[in-house]
């Protein structure tokens, strides 16, 4: 597992308890380009994402490589389109979670259950500075916490409210529901994590559903470069430059051309 070393300008407030306080994420929007053709039950492959005119192909993104479930009281299962490939399981293993998230099929999702909880640690194949997220139903919340290599929380919780985000331009009809539902999308960059300690190793993220979050049904994919809170690409610094909020050195931040992972 590659670890992502960052130097944060903000100072962590003394006496704060990680993981107990939460703030609303200053998320930004993006456009989804996929193979969706109106059939909400079929395979839907992500082709690219576009952030303010900056296009990122699916093979330039970073996919989930490992999952470590910390809590799941029945709050998280795996679902897929009625006629799509993918894992459908009410009690998935960590390996199954990783397989379902670790590809560019937007029709394969974590299915959250209302009034239930989960806390799932997710690690990507390469370091990421940006998270792209899609949520079926546009009616749920999801918490996100930064983790170190041992799975320890090193930031407060960011809360994403998908009811407030724009449509991703496609619908999903999966085995758990009886009709197609619209999907919303949003992105967050490491600049959102202002409560990070002054020197931190970010190795992954914990995704959280609390009992009042209405069961988020989501997909997450990462990207190695960072954006500002208003969705503007942050320039890659020169090698050896001390970094601001959430950026890698140029040697890590340089784009990697990767083969798209498919189920």
Buried (B, 14 or more C-beta within 10 A) or exposed (E): EEEBBBBBEBEBEEEEEBBEEBEEBBBBBBBBBBBBEEBBBBBBBBBBBEBEEEEBBBBBBBBBBBBBBEEBEEBBBBBBBBEBBBBBBEEBEBEBBBBBBBBBBBBBBBBBBEBBBBBBBBBBBBBBBBBBBBBBBBBBBBBBBBBBBEEBBBBBBBBBBBEEBEEBEBBBBBBBBEEBBBBBBBBBBBBBBBBBBEEBBBBBBBBBBBEEBBBBBBBBBBBBBBBEBEBBBBEBBEEEEEBBBBBBBBEBBEEBEBEBBEB
